[in-house]
């Protein structure tokens, strides 16, 4: 029978890694919730209610916002170079700045293009202009995420 020998400090390193994953997951979740509520506060109507009701355009915009926040958090983690405390702070700060930049930019783009986001979100069926809004969320998430690097 062969015994498996683990390197000294293996369990400690494993525990630190699991802890880091959990902390980043909490920050990611908090940022996504803040981002969702920021989008909700800056759009006409109750975005959460529209998502619950199954309004397709509200669901698409919400999904695009969540994906863009995830991109920001992922690159903030990546840029931290494995330093947990710096990575957590960077993810939180960059995430909050990203939310603000994203909300302002998307609202400006909607106005510039003449998109009535309130009407589009409340629509019972999918409308094509919502792709521009979703793309704006995604694109701004990419811009902020790569600016972190």
C-alpha positions in Angstrom: 0.0 0.0 0.0 1.3 3.4 -1.0 0.8 6.4 1.3 0.0 9.8 -0.2 2.1 12.5 1.3 0.9 16.1 1.1 3.3 19.0 1.2 3.6 20.9 4.4 1.1 23.8 4.5 -1.2 22.1 2.0 -4.3 22.3 4.2 -3.6 25.9 5.2 -3.2 27.0 1.5 -6.4 25.1 0.6 -8.3 26.8 3.4 -7.0 30.3 2.3 -8.1 29.6 -1.3 -11.6 28.5 -0.2 -11.8 31.6 2.0 -10.8 33.8 -0.9 -13.3 32.3 -3.2 -16.1 32.9 -0.7 -15.0 36.5 -0.1 -14.9 37.3 -3.8 -18.2 35.6 -4.3 -19.8 37.7 -1.6 -18.3 40.9 -3.1 -19.4 39.9 -6.6 -23.0 39.2 -5.3 -23.1 42.5 -3.4 -21.9 44.4 -6.5 -24.4 42.7 -8.8 -27.2 43.5 -6.3 -26.0 47.1 -6.1 -25.8 47.3 -9.9 -29.3 45.9 -10.3 -30.8 48.3 -7.8 -28.9 51.2 -9.4 -30.3 50.2 -12.8 -33.7 49.9 -11.2 -33.6 53.3 -9.5 -32.6 55.0 -12.7 -35.2 53.4 -15.0 -38.9 54.3 -15.1 -41.0 51.8 -13.3 -40.1 48.9 -11.1 -37.4 46.8 -12.9 -37.6 44.0 -10.3 -41.3 43.8 -10.8 -41.0 43.7 -14.5 -38.4 40.9 -14.3 -40.7 38.9 -12.0 -43.6 39.4 -14.4 -41.4 38.0 -17.2 -41.1 41.2 -19.3 -38.5 40.0 -21.9 -36.8 43.4 -22.3 -36.4 43.9 -18.6 -34.9 40.5 -18.3 -32.5 41.2 -21.2 -31.3 44.5 -19.7 -30.9 43.0 -16.2 -28.9 40.0 -17.6 -26.6 42.4 -19.5 -26.1 44.5 -16.4 -25.2 41.4 -14.3 -22.8 40.1 -17.0 -21.0 43.5 -17.2 -20.6 43.6 -13.4 -19.2 40.1 -13.4 -16.6 41.2 -16.0 -15.6 44.1 -13.8 -15.2 41.9 -10.8 -13.3 39.2 -12.6 -10.7 41.6 -14.0 -10.4 43.3 -10.6 -9.6 39.9 -9.1 -7.2 39.1 -11.9 -5.4 42.4 -11.6 -4.8 41.9 -7.9 -2.0 39.4 -8.6 -3.1 37.0 -5.9 -3.0 39.5 -3.1 -6.3 38.9 -1.3 -6.8 42.2 0.6 -5.8 44.3 -2.5 -8.0 42.2 -4.7 -11.0 42.5 -2.5 -10.6 46.3 -2.2 -10.0 46.7 -5.9 -13.0 44.6 -6.8 -15.2 46.6 -4.5 -13.9 50.1 -5.6 -13.8 49.3 -9.3 -17.1 47.6 -9.1 -18.8 50.7 -7.5 -17.1 53.1 -10.0 -18.1 50.7 -12.8 -21.7 50.8 -11.7 -21.8 54.6 -11.7 -20.0 54.9 -15.1 -22.3 52.3 -16.6 -25.5 53.8 -15.4 -24.6 57.3 -16.6 -23.3 56.1 -19.9 -26.2 53.9 -20.7 -28.7 56.6 -19.8 -26.9 59.1 -22.0 -26.8 56.6 -24.9 -30.5 55.9 -24.6 -31.3 59.6 -24.8 -28.9 60.2 -27.7 -30.6 57.4 -29.6 -34.1 58.4 -28.7 -34.8 55.1 -26.8 -37.7 55.4 -24.3 -36.4 52.8 -21.9 -39.5 52.9 -19.8 -41.7 51.9 -22.7 -39.2 49.3 -23.9 -38.9 47.6 -20.5 -42.7 47.4 -19.9 -43.4 45.9 -23.4 -45.0 42.5 -23.3 -42.9 41.4 -26.3 -39.3 41.7 -27.2 -38.3 45.0 -28.9 -35.2 45.4 -31.0 -34.0 48.6 -29.5 -33.4 46.7 -26.2 -30.4 45.1 -27.9 -28.7 48.5 -28.1 -29.3 49.0 -24.4 -28.1 45.5 -23.5 -25.0 46.0 -25.8 -24.3 49.3 -24.1 -24.3 47.6 -20.6 -22.1 44.8 -21.9 -19.7 47.2 -23.8 -19.3 49.5 -20.8 -18.6 46.6 -18.6 -15.8 45.6 -20.9 -14.4 49.1 -21.0 -14.4 49.4 -17.3 -13.0 45.9 -16.8 -10.1 46.5 -19.2 -9.4 49.9 -17.7 -8.7 48.0 -14.5 -5.8 46.2 -16.1 
